[in-house]
Amino acid sequence: GMQVAVPRYGIDGVVALHEEDWDVSQEEQRATSIKDPSVQVAVFSRIEVHIEADNTDFRNRTFLRFERLIEGKGESADVAEARRAAQREMFPDRLVREAN
C-alpha cells in the first residue's frame, strides 16, 4: 500500500495497491501502473483519492482508494473551482472582499 495524507480533511491512511494492477519497486520507492506504464507514483507525488467513511459498529473507519495521478505542481482549474464551490457551501456566511 501507499501512505497518503489529505490535509484538507485531516485524514491520513493507506491506499491499497493491488499486485495485479501495480508494479511496486521498494528500492526506487515508486509504483508503476501495469495497465498504463506512464502512470508512476513516487514519494511526494500528488494523487486524487476517493474517501469513504464506514461508521458501522461505531468504529469510524476511513477507506481511501486511488483515483488518478495529478500532473504538475499546481491546482488545475477544475480542482480550484471545486475547492471554491466547497468553501461556498461549507462557509455561506463568509464575507467576500470586493475588488476596488
N, C-alpha and C positions, 0 to 999 in steps of 0.2 A: 504494500500500500504506500500511499504518499501522504505525508503530513501536510495539512493546509491550515491557514488561518484566514478568517473572514473578519477583519477588524471592525467593519461597519456594524455587524451584529454581535460582536464579542464572542464569536464561535471559533473553535479550533477542533480539528479531528482528523481522521484518516479517511482518505478516498481509496477505495479498493481498486486495484489494477489487476484484472484477471489475466492469467498467463496466456490464454488463447488469444487475447487482444493486444497485449503489450509485451515487448522485449525489454526487460529491466536490466540495466548494467549498473551494478553497485560500485564497481571501480570508477566509472565515469560519472556516477550519480545522475543517471539520465534514463528516462523511459521513452522508448520509441514505439509508435503505433505500428502493429503488423499490417493492418489494412492500408494505412497511408504513411509510408516511411518519412514523409516530410514533416509530420507532426512529432516533435520531440519535446518532452517536458523535462527541464533540468531544475537545479536548485534556483530558487527565486523567480521562476517563470510565473507569469500571470495566467491564471486559468479561470474559467467560469464553472461554478459548481451548482448543482441542484441541491437545495437544503430541504430536508423533510424532518418534521418533528414527530416522535412517537410518544404519546402520553399514556399508553396502556399500562395498567398496574402502577400508575403514579411514579414512573421511573424517569420521565422527561429525557429520553434519549434522542440524540440528533443524528441523522444519517446524511452523509454527503456523497454525491455522485458526480463524477467528471462529466462535463458537458462539452467544453471546447477550449482550445488554447487561444489566448488573446494575444494577437500580434502587436508589436510596437510597445512603447513605454507609456504613452498617454491614453486617455479615455477616447473611445470612438464617440461619434456624435449620437448614436442611438443609446449608448450607455449613459452619456451625460444627460440626455433628455429623460431617460428612465429614472435617473437619480433625482432630477428636478421634480418630476411628477410624484415620486415617492415622498419627497420632502414637502411638497404642497399638500399631499394627502395626510401626512403624519403631523404637520405643524400648520394648520389652516389659519391660525391667529397670528402667525409671524408677520411682522411688518416688512414691507418691501421698500428698499430705497429707490427713489426715483432719480433718474439721471437728469441733471440740470447742467 
